[in-house]
Amino acid sequence: MSPCPQGTISYRIKLGDTFFVLARRYNTTVEAIAVVNPMVNAGKLKVGQSICIPVRRSIVPCSPGNRYVIKAGDSFSKLARRYGITVNTVIQMNPGVDPSNLQVGQIICLPTRRRRPR
């Protein structure tokens, strides 16, 4: 499969995945996933198959150097530890972002310096 177009992320199919499940997980629609994967038969997904998933990347009120794209498994507490800051600081830097509903591909603000190794 060719690289995913802008506004999408690459995703490798896991056991139990369907376009419906993925649409709910990534806050998109079955139709949007189908449009960016015209050669994929939604009824015959195979474990390990690569597809593209559209993600909504809203504009955030911070400089490009302070933008962070949410990845699977991220939480404000994990990011706070990684960046050496408090969860409250992450919340203050991201007004309007629901920490309990982070979406893969969502962009938030984090400091550029003081990053700790994983």
Secondary structure, DSSP 8 states (H G I E B T S, - for coil): -----TTEEEEE--TT--HHHHHHHTT--HHHHHHH-TT--GGG--TT-EEEEE------SS-GGGEEE--TT--HHHHHHHHTS-HHHHHHHSTT--GGG--TT-EEE--SSS----
